[in-house]
Amino acid sequence: MQDTPKANRLHIAVFGRRNAGKSSLINAITGQSLALVSPVAGTTTDPVYKAMELLPLGPVMLIDTAGLDDEGEIGRLRTEKSIKVMDSADLALLVFDPLSGDASMEELWFGDLKAKNIPTIGVINKIDMLGQGHGIDAEARLKESFDIPFVSVSAKEKSNIDGLLEAIIQYAPTDFERSTIVGDIIGEKALVLLVAPQDIQAPKGRLILPQVQVMRDLLDHNAQIMTVKDSELKNALESLSRKPDLVITDSQVFKKVNEIIPEDIPLTSFSILMSRYKGDLGMLVEGARAIDHLEPGDKVLISEACTHHALKNDIAREKIPAWLSARAGGPLEIKVASGGDFPDDLSSYKLIVHCGSCMINGRQFMSRLYKAKAAGVPITNFGTAIAHLNGILERVTEMLL
């Protein structure tokens, strides 16, 4: 992999009214004409994502959104998509048009950002269209109503964009993700055995993202790595001159790997490590235990953060539903949601089983966990659910909690 994955970038989202200059601001920050700019209100429809490097922060993801004041039925749908972006935003730029009059709408939107604990920078745009000194006056007025830092710019003239970048660097959160996936649980020069099945669901010619990220994290922490298929695990274990300090496997072969790996060797999975890295593993472990209370006919949501063509024996559509139904003693009502399609109303579900979350950032994953908690619905993930179904949940999580 040559590029930093989208999910591991600091997400900076731009919000505001139609024609406040959000797209022009994105173009000014990146120095490229990426977002379509027009004097016609509502030019931006769906959120637009742009990956870039912003030193010294590193890799970031800029997100241009439709105006939050959009009107009509189509406008309502655009606004809903923009509001959903708040769930994945690590830092928000709230753009003000000083020519628009009052800031009552911005106060409502800032209330949403504040409720989600999203650090916010106020950006007063179009200062090139104000008289001398009026930009300072506008900033002073807004500071009376908004307890956030402000920067005055002209996106059109690219005026004071450096000042905005300095503010982004200053106020960007530093804890938007854990510093390591697995490095905090291994010792120096640890020997780690990775089990990566290469079945019909494995991508041709490459490893899946969690495997790549875990391998890189292990290398960064000076670990010695051996990677094998599950079919070669016994031979690999016998060939080692010493016992592995840790075995990390694909969750789908937990049962087989658990039978081969001695009890005195720590065992976990890529899925569990990724969910710990992005979210609250304790909540997911507690949610896994709710599997024991499922009854035939209960409604279960299986949520995947990515979209892909489902193949035979798909983990989300076939394997997990079959395993859960067998444990419940009869068929369950299974709903599968992919990508950004996470239901707003969770009240009808008895359990949510989420993927490992490698394709979304930590804030978006935690947002989904909080929504489940607020609705009183247990939530777990693929790895913890499969571990519980195989009776090894304590074994594969004890070194992580």
Order of alpha helices (4+ residues) and beta strands (2+ residues): beta-alpha-beta-beta-alpha-beta-alpha-beta-alpha-beta-alpha-beta-alpha-beta-alpha-beta-alpha-beta-alpha-alpha-beta-alpha-beta-beta-alpha-beta-alpha-alpha
